[in-house]
Amino acid sequence: MRKFNTRSFVAIGMLSSLSFVLMLIKFPIPPFPAYLTVDFSDIPALIAALMFGPLAAILVELIKNIIDYLMIGSEAGIPVGNFANFLAGIMFVLPTYYVFKKLKMKWGLAVSLIFGTIFMAVFMSVLNYVAILPAYILLLGWDPMSTSDLRQLVVAAILPFNIIKGLIVAMVFLLVYSRMRNWIDKQVVYRNI
């Protein structure tokens, strides 16, 4: 396991703060339910993963959600949404990171982002069906849903939304990475010295 130095902690803190700010800028995608929103807060976590490894990405996702819960709060009283956002973030970033490290081809980053998107969408669909949506139904007093209605919501809204969200974030990240690649590579070299 790689140890972080002071410079790494400062960078992780800055990326976490940027991630929190990006989390505040969100938008829905019609025709999906309005509570499903797209934000670009996973981009700093992807940068942290490429620069410092997977633990740094987990820290960025964790700190971002802690700050969001402390500053904004939660409709449910407990951080169900923040927990879901944290899991979605690491289920997107970590598979992307590990696949990218294995693929040494020109399109490796794009392929790994697509893999991360699919992994996150499937995992979050299962998690929404089993835990997240039932928690919201219980804590927020939503109308109870039958198992078939819950399954239909997950298949018709949650799964396609997460695929679209992941692809949007992936495209924006590819644009950001194309501009920052040399700088990120230099940071990795400095870290390894």
Secondary structure, DSSP 8 states (H G I E B T S, - for coil): -----HHHHHHHHHHHHHHHHHHHS-EE-TTS-TT-EE--THHHHHHHHHHH-HHHHHHHHHHHHHHHHHHT--TTSS-HHHHHHHHHHHHHHHHHHHHHHH--STTHHHHHHHHHHHHHHHHHHHHIIIIIHHHHHHHH------HHHHHHHIIIIIHHHHHHHHHHHHHHHHHHHHHHHHHHHHHHHHHH-
